[in-house]
């Protein structure tokens, strides 16, 4: 199965992605385009048992990696009819020729073009703290979707990083405060934030919040100045929510 979701309406893209994943009914594997091997996808689509069970691959911006994009276009028919690979592509704009190739192959095309009548001021904004909320809730899927939506919206990576570190630091603080006797549980957090984070501590029950916070700090400090830092930050999010 091959599903191509494109456009700049991020709310629609997220809904389309959820629907496509549900339709696939397969284990989901999220892979950055920069580290995806097109030939491996073709082997999976052909049903070769080398890679084990069938899977649903979600890949963003394959067009940015020309060799991979060319393989997907060339083998789109094979992928579209495959029972062992469900490939979901998240793209910006796609040229007419590529769309025609994909449609002829049997791919499912989902257009999520933003309504051009809306001005930039009318479009809904997404705060980096939406990612903090997903981390509080220990919701890996929501955190991943929110992270990529923030990137697509052009949110500075520094703001995203700050929201992640603040969330993990606050979770750790509240978790430690909750261990103290009631009369010694004091904090400068605003009541609504404290309530939200306290619920988050419950969602993290059985998980090592302190260890996750340590992983967050060490990873951001190690990879902050790497060219592909967004990729490492994504891996950090998935690791601390594992």
PATISE-928845 format. One record per residue (C-alpha): z, x, y. Coordinates in Angstrom, 1 decimal. Layout:
<rs>
<r><up>Z</up><east>X</east><north>Y</north></r>
...
</rs>
This chain:
<rs>
<r><up>0.0</up><east>0.0</east><north>0.0</north></r>
<r><up>-0.9</up><east>1.3</east><north>3.5</north></r>
<r><up>0.6</up><east>-0.3</east><north>6.6</north></r>
<r><up>-0.3</up><east>1.0</east><north>10.1</north></r>
<r><up>1.9</up><east>-0.1</east><north>13.0</north></r>
<r><up>0.7</up><east>1.0</east><north>16.4</north></r>
<r><up>1.3</up><east>0.3</east><north>20.1</north></r>
<r><up>4.0</up><east>0.7</east><north>22.7</north></r>
<r><up>6.1</up><east>-2.4</east><north>22.3</north></r>
<r><up>9.0</up><east>-0.8</east><north>20.6</north></r>
<r><up>10.9</up><east>-4.1</east><north>19.8</north></r>
<r><up>7.8</up><east>-5.4</east><north>18.0</north></r>
<r><up>7.3</up><east>-2.1</east><north>16.2</north></r>
<r><up>10.9</up><east>-2.1</east><north>14.9</north></r>
<r><up>10.6</up><east>-5.7</east><north>13.6</north></r>
<r><up>7.2</up><east>-4.8</east><north>12.0</north></r>
<r><up>8.7</up><east>-1.8</east><north>10.4</north></r>
<r><up>11.6</up><east>-3.7</east><north>8.9</north></r>
<r><up>9.2</up><east>-6.3</east><north>7.5</north></r>
<r><up>6.9</up><east>-3.7</east><north>6.0</north></r>
<r><up>9.9</up><east>-1.9</east><north>4.3</north></r>
<r><up>11.0</up><east>-5.3</east><north>2.9</north></r>
<r><up>7.5</up><east>-6.0</east><north>1.6</north></r>
<r><up>7.3</up><east>-2.6</east><north>-0.1</north></r>
<r><up>10.6</up><east>-3.2</east><north>-2.1</north></r>
<r><up>10.7</up><east>0.5</east><north>-2.9</north></r>
<r><up>13.1</up><east>3.4</east><north>-2.1</north></r>
<r><up>12.5</up><east>4.5</east><north>1.5</north></r>
<r><up>11.7</up><east>8.1</east><north>2.4</north></r>
<r><up>11.5</up><east>9.0</east><north>6.0</north></r>
<r><up>9.4</up><east>12.2</east><north>6.6</north></r>
<r><up>8.5</up><east>13.9</east><north>9.9</north></r>
<r><up>4.7</up><east>14.3</east><north>10.1</north></r>
<r><up>5.1</up><east>18.0</east><north>10.8</north></r>
<r><up>6.6</up><east>18.6</east><north>7.4</north></r>
<r><up>4.5</up><east>16.2</east><north>5.3</north></r>
<r><up>1.9</up><east>17.4</east><north>2.9</north></r>
<r><up>-1.1</up><east>15.2</east><north>2.8</north></r>
<r><up>-2.2</up><east>16.3</east><north>-0.7</north></r>
<r><up>1.2</up><east>15.4</east><north>-2.0</north></r>
<r><up>0.7</up><east>11.9</east><north>-0.6</north></r>
<r><up>-2.6</up><east>11.6</east><north>-2.4</north></r>
<r><up>-1.1</up><east>12.7</east><north>-5.7</north></r>
<r><up>1.7</up><east>10.1</east><north>-5.3</north></r>
<r><up>-0.9</up><east>7.4</east><north>-4.5</north></r>
<r><up>-2.9</up><east>8.3</east><north>-7.6</north></r>
<r><up>0.1</up><east>7.5</east><north>-9.7</north></r>
<r><up>0.7</up><east>11.0</east><north>-11.0</north></r>
<r><up>4.2</up><east>11.2</east><north>-12.5</north></r>
<r><up>4.8</up><east>14.7</east><north>-11.0</north></r>
<r><up>6.9</up><east>13.2</east><north>-8.2</north></r>
<r><up>8.9</up><east>10.6</east><north>-10.2</north></r>
<r><up>9.3</up><east>7.0</east><north>-9.2</north></r>
<r><up>7.3</up><east>5.1</east><north>-6.7</north></r>
<r><up>8.5</up><east>5.3</east><north>-3.1</north></r>
<r><up>7.9</up><east>4.0</east><north>0.4</north></r>
<r><up>7.1</up><east>6.7</east><north>2.9</north></r>
<r><up>7.7</up><east>6.1</east><north>6.6</north></r>
<r><up>6.0</up><east>8.7</east><north>8.9</north></r>
<r><up>5.7</up><east>8.7</east><north>12.7</north></r>
<r><up>2.8</up><east>10.0</east><north>14.7</north></r>
<r><up>0.6</up><east>11.3</east><north>11.9</north></r>
<r><up>-2.2</up><east>11.5</east><north>14.5</north></r>
<r><up>-0.4</up><east>14.4</east><north>16.1</north></r>
<r><up>-0.9</up><east>16.4</east><north>12.9</north></r>
<r><up>-4.7</up><east>16.4</east><north>12.6</north></r>
<r><up>-5.1</up><east>17.8</east><north>9.0</north></r>
<r><up>-2.6</up><east>15.2</east><north>7.8</north></r>
<r><up>-4.3</up><east>12.4</east><north>9.7</north></r>
<r><up>-7.7</up><east>13.4</east><north>8.4</north></r>
<r><up>-6.4</up><east>13.2</east><north>4.8</north></r>
<r><up>-4.9</up><east>9.8</east><north>5.4</north></r>
<r><up>-8.2</up><east>8.5</east><north>6.8</north></r>
<r><up>-10.2</up><east>10.0</east><north>4.0</north></r>
<r><up>-7.9</up><east>8.6</east><north>1.3</north></r>
<r><up>-6.9</up><east>5.4</east><north>3.0</north></r>
<r><up>-8.6</up><east>3.2</east><north>0.3</north></r>
<r><up>-6.7</up><east>5.0</east><north>-2.5</north></r>
<r><up>-3.4</up><east>4.6</east><north>-0.7</north></r>
<r><up>-4.0</up><east>1.0</east><north>0.3</north></r>
<r><up>-4.4</up><east>-0.1</east><north>-3.4</north></r>
<r><up>-1.7</up><east>2.2</east><north>-4.8</north></r>
<r><up>1.2</up><east>0.8</east><north>-6.7</north></r>
<r><up>3.2</up><east>4.1</east><north>-6.6</north></r>
<r><up>3.1</up><east>4.8</east><north>-2.9</north></r>
<r><up>3.7</up><east>2.5</east><north>0.0</north></r>
<r><up>2.8</up><east>4.4</east><north>3.2</north></r>
<r><up>4.0</up><east>3.1</east><north>6.6</north></r>
<r><up>2.6</up><east>4.8</east><north>9.7</north></r>
<r><up>4.1</up><east>4.4</east><north>13.1</north></r>
<r><up>1.6</up><east>5.4</east><north>15.8</north></r>
<r><up>0.9</up><east>5.0</east><north>19.5</north></r>
<r><up>-2.7</up><east>4.1</east><north>20.3</north></r>
<r><up>-5.4</up><east>4.4</east><north>17.6</north></r>
<r><up>-9.1</up><east>4.8</east><north>18.5</north></r>
<r><up>-11.6</up><east>2.1</east><north>17.4</north></r>
<r><up>-13.3</up><east>4.2</east><north>14.8</north></r>
<r><up>-10.1</up><east>5.1</east><north>13.0</north></r>
<r><up>-9.0</up><east>1.4</east><north>13.1</north></r>
<r><up>-12.3</up><east>0.4</east><north>11.6</north></r>
<r><up>-11.9</up><east>2.9</east><north>8.8</north></r>
<r><up>-8.3</up><east>1.8</east><north>8.1</north></r>
<r><up>-9.2</up><east>-1.9</east><north>8.1</north></r>
<r><up>-12.2</up><east>-1.4</east><north>5.8</north></r>
<r><up>-9.9</up><east>0.5</east><north>3.3</north></r>
<r><up>-7.7</up><east>-2.6</east><north>3.1</north></r>
<r><up>-4.8</up><east>-1.3</east><north>5.1</north></r>
<r><up>-2.5</up><east>-3.7</east><north>6.9</north></r>
<r><up>-2.8</up><east>-3.2</east><north>10.6</north></r>
<r><up>-0.1</up><east>-4.4</east><north>12.9</north></r>
<r><up>-0.8</up><east>-4.2</east><north>16.7</north></r>
<r><up>2.3</up><east>-3.9</east><north>18.9</north></r>
<r><up>0.6</up><east>-3.3</east><north>22.2</north></r>
<r><up>2.9</up><east>-3.8</east><north>25.2</north></r>
<r><up>2.0</up><east>-6.7</east><north>27.5</north></r>
<r><up>0.2</up><east>-4.9</east><north>30.4</north></r>
<r><up>1.3</up><east>-7.8</east><north>32.8</north></r>
<r><up>4.8</up><east>-6.5</east><north>32.6</north></r>
<r><up>5.7</up><east>-3.8</east><north>35.1</north></r>
<r><up>7.8</up><east>-0.8</east><north>34.1</north></r>
<r><up>10.8</up><east>-2.5</east><north>35.8</north></r>
<r><up>10.4</up><east>-5.7</east><north>33.7</north></r>
<r><up>10.4</up><east>-3.9</east><north>30.3</north></r>
<r><up>13.7</up><east>-3.8</east><north>28.5</north></r>
<r><up>15.5</up><east>-0.4</east><north>28.6</north></r>
<r><up>17.4</up><east>1.0</east><north>25.7</north></r>
<r><up>20.6</up><east>3.0</east><north>26.5</north></r>
<r><up>21.4</up><east>6.1</east><north>24.4</north></r>
<r><up>24.7</up><east>4.5</east><north>23.8</north></r>
<r><up>23.0</up><east>2.1</east><north>21.5</north></r>
<r><up>22.8</up><east>5.1</east><north>19.2</north></r>
<r><up>26.5</up><east>5.6</east><north>19.7</north></r>
<r><up>27.1</up><east>2.0</east><north>18.5</north></r>
<r><up>25.0</up><east>2.6</east><north>15.4</north></r>
<r><up>27.1</up><east>5.7</east><north>14.6</north></r>
<r><up>30.3</up><east>3.8</east><north>15.2</north></r>
<r><up>29.1</up><east>1.2</east><north>12.7</north></r>
<r><up>28.0</up><east>3.9</east><north>10.2</north></r>
<r><up>24.6</up><east>2.2</east><north>10.0</north></r>
<r><up>22.1</up><east>4.9</east><north>9.0</north></r>
<r><up>19.0</up><east>2.6</east><north>9.3</north></r>
<r><up>19.9</up><east>1.3</east><north>12.7</north></r>
<r><up>20.8</up><east>4.8</east><north>13.9</north></r>
<r><up>17.4</up><east>6.2</east><north>12.7</north></r>
<r><up>15.4</up><east>3.4</east><north>14.3</north></r>
<r><up>17.3</up><east>3.6</east><north>17.5</north></r>
<r><up>16.9</up><east>7.4</east><north>17.7</north></r>
<r><up>13.1</up><east>7.2</east><north>17.3</north></r>
<r><up>12.9</up><east>4.3</east><north>19.8</north></r>
<r><up>14.8</up><east>6.4</east><north>22.3</north></r>
<r><up>12.4</up><east>9.3</east><north>21.7</north></r>
<r><up>9.3</up><east>7.0</east><north>22.1</north></r>
<r><up>10.7</up><east>5.7</east><north>25.4</north></r>
<r><up>10.9</up><east>9.2</east><north>26.7</north></r>
<r><up>14.7</up><east>9.4</east><north>26.8</north></r>
<r><up>15.7</up><east>13.0</east><north>27.5</north></r>
<r><up>16.9</up><east>14.7</east><north>24.3</north></r>
<r><up>20.0</up><east>15.9</east><north>26.2</north></r>
<r><up>21.1</up><east>12.3</east><north>26.8</north></r>
<r><up>20.6</up><east>11.4</east><north>23.2</north></r>
<r><up>22.5</up><east>14.5</east><north>22.1</north></r>
<r><up>25.4</up><east>13.6</east><north>24.5</north></r>
<r><up>25.6</up><east>10.1</east><north>23.1</north></r>
<r><up>25.8</up><east>11.4</east><north>19.5</north></r>
<r><up>28.5</up><east>14.0</east><north>20.3</north></r>
<r><up>30.5</up><east>11.5</east><north>22.4</north></r>
<r><up>30.4</up><east>8.9</east><north>19.6</north></r>
<r><up>31.6</up><east>11.4</east><north>16.9</north></r>
<r><up>34.2</up><east>12.9</east><north>19.2</north></r>
<r><up>35.6</up><east>9.5</east><north>20.1</north></r>
<r><up>35.6</up><east>8.3</east><north>16.5</north></r>
<r><up>37.5</up><east>11.4</east><north>15.6</north></r>
<r><up>40.0</up><east>10.9</east><north>18.4</north></r>
<r><up>40.7</up><east>7.3</east><north>17.5</north></r>
<r><up>41.0</up><east>8.1</east><north>13.8</north></r>
<r><up>43.6</up><east>10.7</east><north>14.6</north></r>
<r><up>45.5</up><east>8.4</east><north>17.0</north></r>
<r><up>45.6</up><east>5.7</east><north>14.4</north></r>
<r><up>47.6</up><east>8.0</east><north>12.1</north></r>
<r><up>50.4</up><east>8.2</east><north>14.7</north></r>
<r><up>53.3</up><east>5.6</east><north>14.9</north></r>
<r><up>52.4</up><east>2.6</east><north>17.0</north></r>
<r><up>54.6</up><east>3.6</east><north>19.9</north></r>
<r><up>52.8</up><east>7.0</east><north>20.2</north></r>
<r><up>49.2</up><east>5.7</east><north>20.0</north></r>
<r><up>48.1</up><east>6.3</east><north>23.6</north></r>
<r><up>44.6</up><east>6.9</east><north>24.8</north></r>
<r><up>42.6</up><east>6.8</east><north>28.1</north></r>
<r><up>39.8</up><east>4.9</east><north>26.5</north></r>
<r><up>38.9</up><east>1.5</east><north>28.1</north></r>
<r><up>40.1</up><east>-1.5</east><north>26.0</north></r>
<r><up>36.6</up><east>-2.7</east><north>25.1</north></r>
<r><up>35.6</up><east>0.9</east><north>24.0</north></r>
<r><up>38.8</up><east>1.3</east><north>22.0</north></r>
<r><up>38.2</up><east>-2.0</east><north>20.2</north></r>
<r><up>34.7</up><east>-1.1</east><north>19.3</north></r>
<r><up>35.6</up><east>2.4</east><north>18.1</north></r>
<r><up>38.6</up><east>1.1</east><north>16.1</north></r>
<r><up>36.2</up><east>-1.2</east><north>14.3</north></r>
<r><up>34.0</up><east>1.8</east><north>13.8</north></r>
<r><up>36.9</up><east>3.8</east><north>12.2</north></r>
<r><up>37.2</up><east>0.9</east><north>9.7</north></r>
<r><up>33.4</up><east>1.1</east><north>9.0</north></r>
<r><up>33.9</up><east>4.8</east><north>8.2</north></r>
<r><up>36.7</up><east>4.1</east><north>5.7</north></r>
<r><up>36.5</up><east>6.6</east><north>2.9</north></r>
<r><up>34.3</up><east>9.0</east><north>4.9</north></r>
<r><up>35.5</up><east>12.3</east><north>6.4</north></r>
<r><up>35.0</up><east>11.7</east><north>10.1</north></r>
<r><up>36.4</up><east>15.1</east><north>11.1</north></r>
<r><up>33.9</up><east>16.8</east><north>8.8</north></r>
<r><up>31.1</up><east>14.7</east><north>10.2</north></r>
<r><up>32.1</up><east>15.6</east><north>13.8</north></r>
<r><up>32.2</up><east>19.3</east><north>12.8</north></r>
<r><up>28.7</up><east>19.0</east><north>11.3</north></r>
<r><up>27.5</up><east>17.4</east><north>14.5</north></r>
<r><up>28.9</up><east>20.1</east><north>16.7</north></r>
<r><up>27.7</up><east>23.0</east><north>14.6</north></r>
<r><up>24.2</up><east>21.6</east><north>14.2</north></r>
<r><up>23.7</up><east>20.8</east><north>17.9</north></r>
<r><up>24.9</up><east>24.2</east><north>19.0</north></r>
<r><up>22.8</up><east>26.0</east><north>16.4</north></r>
<r><up>19.5</up><east>24.3</east><north>16.9</north></r>
<r><up>19.7</up><east>23.1</east><north>20.6</north></r>
<r><up>17.1</up><east>25.6</east><north>21.9</north></r>
<r><up>14.7</up><east>25.3</east><north>19.0</north></r>
<r><up>11.2</up><east>23.9</east><north>19.8</north></r>
<r><up>11.6</up><east>21.3</east><north>17.1</north></r>
<r><up>15.1</up><east>20.4</east><north>18.1</north></r>
<r><up>14.4</up><east>16.6</east><north>17.9</north></r>
<r><up>13.6</up><east>17.0</east><north>14.2</north></r>
<r><up>16.9</up><east>18.9</east><north>13.6</north></r>
<r><up>18.8</up><east>16.3</east><north>15.6</north></r>
<r><up>17.3</up><east>13.6</east><north>13.3</north></r>
<r><up>18.4</up><east>15.5</east><north>10.3</north></r>
<r><up>21.9</up><east>15.8</east><north>11.8</north></r>
<r><up>22.2</up><east>12.1</east><north>12.3</north></r>
<r><up>21.1</up><east>11.4</east><north>8.7</north></r>
<r><up>23.5</up><east>14.1</east><north>7.4</north></r>
<r><up>26.6</up><east>12.8</east><north>9.2</north></r>
<r><up>25.9</up><east>9.3</east><north>8.0</north></r>
<r><up>25.2</up><east>10.2</east><north>4.4</north></r>
</rs>
